[in-house]
């Protein structure tokens, strides 16, 4: 029976969900999230204006992309996008977190600081598809303004932009070198890590014209990978590397994540613990916990310091990786710990947070 993917071509997380549904060979119909769809389906069911949303054949509504993926993985667990190898799965979960929550920064920067006028037209095609070009553009400007305001929230400003671009271009080079030997992160089958990366790399950084030109010029193999993941020619196929291998070519990317993103996650953990102490009995954290300091390496290695919002949601994704680590024993655990030390993520070795997070009724909740 047909499922329904409510989303939009320009939506980062719709790109992630679409790519997975395509590879998993799910019978689905994609429906543009027009104002009518928001009014009649998304807002009544989810309560907030957010995409993508999947409607299942049973009438269930699933909102989060990771939960969408896990829903269909549970229905058809073979072949799985989760590697069976202990270390490969840990690395894949970390890279999903990296793509979803950290590559979001260059995705938003390039969209709004290099492709702004173009993307207003894209928003107009969603919110006013049948209108004249002038009305469509005006409607797109109004709709896009809500997303434009998140640029400074992510720490994107005149001080950090050179560092954001330097880090992203370095990542492109690292990923391009990896793809010279492997079609996906861990072999010939896409993993949950590939689907984390595809959201920003497809919907913003490949699809938007100026950033797309940059990708094709600096990292043509990454551009080819984007097409391979988003529009798979062969579905439900491929294998992960044998013997739980982590290619050496992935280590620079994982070290970049540990160096840039991990300190922000650790600091956010502390801020959420502080919020809990100040708000006893409350189990719904705010979407943002205020501002916090963060550091990036600039174009010539000099540190660039700025501020960004501390957001609890990425901790839920980190918790998935930590839960996997906590469940490992024996040789698997020893290899996982050695891997974390090798990428500079030794502070995850203890593998726990001072609280539990869950998603309930489309909201993030703190468990007792």
ZINORQUI-V693073 format. One line per field, one symbol per residue. ss: DSSP state (A for helix, B for strand, O for the rest). Layout:
BEGIN
ss = ???
END
This chain:
BEGIN
ss = OOBBBBBOOOOAAAAAAAAAAAAOOOOBBBBBOOAAAAAAAAAAAAOOOOOOBBBOOOOOBBOOAAAAAAAAAAAOOOOOOOOOOAAAAAAAAAAAAAAAAOAAAAAAAAAAAAOAAAAAAAAAAAAOOOOOAAAAAAAAAAAAAAAAOAAAAOOOOOOOAAAAAAAAAAAAAAAAAAAOOOOBOOBOOOOAAAAAAAAAAAAAOOOOAAAAAAAAAAOAAAAAAAAAAAOOOOOOOOOBOAAAOOOAAAAAAAAAAAAAOAAAAAAAAAAAAAAAAAOOOOOOOOOOOOBBBBBBBOOOOOBBBBBBBOOOAAAAAAAAAAAAAAOOOAAAAAAAAAAAAAOOOAAAOOOOOOOBBBBBOOBBBBBO
END
